[in-house]
């Protein structure tokens, strides 16, 4: 039952993205374990401007800090606001038994709030000319809140259904193992820093565990190596950018943490059986 609900939940988000809505999840209640590591893949904002900001050493820490601040804010009802860089979004809290168990973000808009323009102008001073080029790709016409709630409500019910199942597991004493929690923390760190030059050593240092223990955690919980997970995350983000941006393939490689565009092309073809250039071309002609 749990895998079915999780699959339907994530598939519905993918469907909304195909329709042009940038939907992400945030503020996970602790009871969502052991599924948090999978849900975290849907926490990342996928706009080209967000990829750029996470790659830029002058703004990456601001992205992480902004997310932490939002996680500490009490949200009682849907609202429309913007991040530190002026990217506007709807934030919709999901409640169950009077507790906010998760937030749904519908983002990718600009120029509807006076402060968003000021924020964008301020951040542009920390960036090169690509910032405003990518910022202009955001939509100036967000849907109404009523329209957003119409397509978000099915997602809301799936989230609540998954949460109820997690509660049952917890009541039966199926506690999250220590290695599972470390694995979840590691996945979150990779998702936040994949555009930077991270490694097994830097990940271990950030989480305050030995390298050998982190390697053991990935083998036990993810049946993978840390390097493989980092490459998988980078390729997944690159695949999305190839379809949904006009950024050059070389710039996509760098934006996703690859220091060599040739290595990126080789890794992409090994993973998906097609070169980045052909993948973009074929997708555009379908």
C-alpha positions as CSV (number, residue, x, y, z in Angstrom):
1,X,0.0,0.0,0.0
2,X,2.7,2.5,1.0
3,X,4.8,2.0,-2.2
4,X,1.6,2.5,-4.3
5,X,0.7,5.8,-2.6
6,X,4.3,7.0,-2.7
7,X,4.5,6.1,-6.4
8,X,1.2,7.9,-7.2
9,X,2.3,10.9,-5.2
10,X,5.6,11.3,-7.0
11,X,4.0,10.5,-10.4
12,X,1.4,13.2,-9.9
13,X,4.2,15.8,-9.2
14,X,5.9,14.7,-12.4
15,X,2.7,15.0,-14.3
16,X,2.2,18.6,-13.0
17,X,5.7,19.4,-14.1
18,X,4.9,18.2,-17.6
19,X,2.0,20.6,-17.6
20,X,4.4,23.4,-16.8
21,X,4.0,23.8,-13.0
22,X,7.1,23.8,-10.9
23,X,5.9,21.9,-7.9
24,X,8.3,20.9,-5.0
25,X,7.9,19.7,-1.5
26,X,9.4,21.0,1.8
27,X,9.1,21.0,5.5
28,X,8.8,17.3,6.0
29,X,7.4,16.0,9.3
30,X,9.7,13.5,11.0
31,X,7.0,10.8,10.7
32,X,7.6,10.6,6.9
33,X,10.6,8.4,7.5
34,X,11.5,5.9,6.0
35,X,10.4,7.7,2.8
36,X,12.1,11.1,3.4
37,X,15.1,10.2,1.3
38,X,12.8,9.6,-1.7
39,X,10.7,12.7,-1.0
40,X,13.9,14.9,-0.8
41,X,14.4,14.4,-4.6
42,X,11.3,16.5,-5.0
43,X,12.5,19.3,-2.7
44,X,14.7,20.9,-5.2
45,X,13.5,23.9,-7.3
46,X,14.1,23.0,-10.9
47,X,14.2,26.5,-12.6
48,X,17.2,27.4,-14.5
49,X,17.8,30.4,-12.3
50,X,17.9,28.1,-9.2
51,X,20.5,25.9,-10.8
52,X,22.5,29.0,-11.6
53,X,22.3,30.3,-8.0
54,X,23.3,27.0,-6.5
55,X,26.4,26.9,-8.8
56,X,27.4,30.4,-8.0
57,X,29.8,30.4,-5.0
58,X,28.5,33.9,-4.0
59,X,24.9,32.7,-3.6
60,X,24.9,28.9,-2.8
61,X,25.0,29.6,1.0
62,X,22.1,32.0,0.6
63,X,20.0,29.3,-1.0
64,X,20.6,27.0,1.9
65,X,20.0,29.7,4.5
66,X,16.8,30.8,2.8
67,X,15.5,27.2,2.9
68,X,16.4,26.9,6.6
69,X,14.6,30.1,7.4
70,X,11.4,28.9,5.7
71,X,11.5,25.7,7.6
72,X,11.5,27.6,10.8
73,X,8.5,29.8,9.9
74,X,5.0,28.8,11.0
75,X,2.7,28.7,8.0
76,X,-1.0,28.5,8.7
77,X,-2.5,29.2,5.3
78,X,-1.4,29.4,1.7
79,X,0.4,32.6,0.7
80,X,2.3,34.1,-2.2
81,X,5.9,35.4,-1.6
82,X,9.4,35.3,-3.0
83,X,12.8,34.0,-2.1
84,X,15.9,36.1,-1.5
85,X,16.6,36.2,-5.2
86,X,13.1,37.4,-6.2
87,X,11.8,34.1,-7.5
88,X,8.1,34.1,-6.6
89,X,6.0,31.1,-5.4
90,X,2.9,29.9,-3.7
91,X,3.5,28.1,-0.4
92,X,0.7,25.7,0.6
93,X,0.9,24.1,4.1
94,X,-0.6,20.6,4.4
95,X,-2.3,19.9,7.8
96,X,-3.3,16.7,9.4
97,X,-4.9,16.7,12.9
98,X,-3.9,20.4,13.3
99,X,-0.2,19.7,12.5
100,X,1.6,21.0,9.5
101,X,3.1,17.9,8.0
102,X,4.5,19.3,4.8
103,X,4.5,22.3,2.5
104,X,3.9,22.3,-1.2
105,X,5.7,25.0,-3.3
106,X,4.4,26.1,-6.7
107,X,7.1,28.4,-8.0
108,X,8.7,30.0,-11.1
109,X,7.2,33.5,-11.3
110,X,8.4,37.1,-11.2
111,X,7.5,40.7,-11.3
112,X,4.2,40.5,-9.3
113,X,5.7,41.7,-6.0
114,X,7.5,45.0,-5.4
115,X,10.0,43.3,-3.1
116,X,10.9,40.5,-5.7
117,X,12.2,43.2,-8.1
118,X,14.3,44.7,-5.4
119,X,15.6,41.3,-4.3
120,X,16.5,40.4,-7.9
121,X,18.4,43.7,-8.4
122,X,20.3,43.2,-5.2
123,X,21.3,39.6,-5.9
124,X,22.3,40.5,-9.5
125,X,25.3,42.4,-8.1
126,X,26.6,39.0,-6.9
127,X,26.2,37.4,-10.3
128,X,27.1,37.9,-13.9
129,X,24.9,38.8,-16.8
130,X,23.4,35.3,-16.9
131,X,21.3,36.1,-13.8
132,X,18.8,38.5,-15.5
133,X,18.8,36.3,-18.7
134,X,17.6,33.3,-16.6
135,X,15.4,35.5,-14.4
136,X,13.5,36.7,-17.4
137,X,12.6,33.1,-18.2
138,X,10.4,33.0,-15.2
139,X,6.7,33.6,-15.9
140,X,5.2,37.0,-15.1
141,X,1.7,35.5,-15.0
142,X,1.1,33.1,-12.0
143,X,-2.2,31.2,-11.8
144,X,-4.7,32.4,-9.2
145,X,-4.6,30.8,-5.8
146,X,-8.0,29.1,-6.5
147,X,-6.6,27.5,-9.7
148,X,-3.5,26.4,-7.8
149,X,-5.6,24.7,-5.1
150,X,-7.6,22.9,-7.7
151,X,-4.6,20.9,-9.0
152,X,-2.9,20.8,-5.6
153,X,-5.8,19.2,-3.7
154,X,-5.3,15.7,-5.2
155,X,-1.6,15.9,-4.1
156,X,-2.7,17.0,-0.7
157,X,-4.8,13.9,-0.2
158,X,-2.0,11.6,-1.3
159,X,0.4,13.3,1.1
160,X,-2.0,12.8,4.0
161,X,-2.6,9.2,3.0
162,X,1.2,8.5,3.0
163,X,1.5,10.3,6.4
164,X,-1.2,8.2,7.9
165,X,0.5,5.0,6.8
166,X,3.8,6.3,8.4
167,X,2.0,6.9,11.6
168,X,0.8,3.3,11.7
169,X,4.4,2.1,11.1
170,X,5.6,4.2,14.0
171,X,2.8,3.0,16.3
172,X,3.9,-0.6,15.5
173,X,7.4,0.3,16.7
174,X,9.1,0.4,13.3
175,X,11.5,3.1,14.3
176,X,13.9,4.7,11.8
177,X,17.4,3.1,12.2
178,X,20.4,5.4,12.9
179,X,21.9,4.5,9.5
180,X,18.6,5.4,7.7
181,X,18.7,8.9,9.4
182,X,22.3,9.4,8.4
183,X,21.5,8.3,4.8
184,X,18.6,10.8,4.7
185,X,20.9,13.6,5.9
186,X,23.5,12.6,3.3
187,X,21.0,12.7,0.5
188,X,19.8,16.1,1.6
189,X,23.4,17.4,1.7
190,X,24.0,16.1,-1.8
191,X,20.8,17.6,-3.1
192,X,21.9,21.0,-1.7
193,X,25.5,20.9,-2.8
194,X,25.6,18.8,-6.0
195,X,26.6,21.8,-8.0
196,X,29.8,22.2,-5.9
197,X,32.8,20.0,-5.9
198,X,31.7,17.5,-3.2
199,X,33.3,14.2,-2.4
200,X,33.1,11.4,0.1
201,X,35.5,13.2,2.4
202,X,33.7,16.5,2.3
203,X,30.3,14.8,2.8
204,X,31.7,12.9,5.8
205,X,33.2,16.0,7.2
206,X,29.9,17.9,6.8
207,X,27.9,15.2,8.6
208,X,30.6,14.7,11.3
209,X,31.1,11.0,10.6
210,X,34.1,9.0,9.4
211,X,34.5,8.3,5.7
212,X,34.3,4.5,6.3
213,X,31.0,4.9,8.2
214,X,29.4,7.0,5.5
215,X,30.5,4.5,2.9
216,X,28.9,1.7,5.0
217,X,25.7,3.7,5.3
218,X,25.3,4.1,1.6
219,X,26.0,0.5,0.9
220,X,23.5,-0.6,3.6
221,X,20.7,1.9,2.9
222,X,21.1,2.8,-0.7
223,X,22.9,-0.1,-2.2
224,X,25.2,2.4,-3.9
225,X,28.5,4.3,-3.5
226,X,28.6,8.0,-2.6
227,X,30.2,8.8,-5.9
228,X,27.5,7.0,-7.8
229,X,24.8,8.9,-5.9
230,X,26.4,12.2,-6.6
231,X,26.7,11.5,-10.3
232,X,23.1,10.2,-10.3
233,X,21.8,13.4,-8.8
234,X,23.9,15.6,-11.1
235,X,22.7,13.7,-14.2
236,X,19.1,13.8,-13.1
237,X,19.3,17.6,-12.8
238,X,21.1,17.9,-16.1
239,X,18.5,15.8,-17.9
240,X,15.8,18.2,-16.7
241,X,17.8,21.3,-17.8
242,X,18.3,19.8,-21.3
243,X,14.5,19.7,-21.7
244,X,13.4,22.8,-19.9
245,X,16.1,25.5,-20.5
246,X,18.0,27.1,-23.3
247,X,21.3,26.8,-21.4
248,X,24.1,25.4,-23.5
249,X,25.2,21.8,-22.8
250,X,28.6,23.0,-21.5
251,X,27.0,25.4,-19.1
252,X,24.5,22.7,-18.0
253,X,27.5,20.4,-17.2
254,X,29.1,23.1,-15.1
255,X,25.8,24.1,-13.4
256,X,25.3,20.5,-12.3
257,X,28.7,20.1,-10.8
258,X,30.7,18.5,-13.7
259,X,34.1,20.1,-14.1
260,X,34.6,18.7,-17.5
261,X,31.9,18.8,-20.3
262,X,33.4,15.8,-22.1
263,X,33.1,13.7,-18.9
264,X,29.6,14.9,-18.5
265,X,28.7,13.7,-22.0
266,X,30.3,10.4,-21.4
267,X,28.5,9.9,-18.1
268,X,25.2,11.0,-19.5
269,X,25.4,8.6,-22.5
270,X,26.5,5.7,-20.1
271,X,23.4,6.4,-17.9
272,X,20.8,7.1,-20.5
273,X,22.2,5.5,-23.7
274,X,22.2,8.7,-25.7
275,X,24.3,11.8,-25.8
276,X,23.1,15.1,-24.2
277,X,22.9,16.7,-27.6
278,X,20.8,14.0,-29.2
279,X,18.6,13.7,-26.1
280,X,17.8,17.4,-26.3
281,X,17.3,17.3,-30.1
282,X,15.0,14.2,-30.1
283,X,12.9,15.5,-27.2
284,X,12.3,18.8,-29.0
285,X,11.1,17.0,-32.1
286,X,8.7,14.6,-30.3
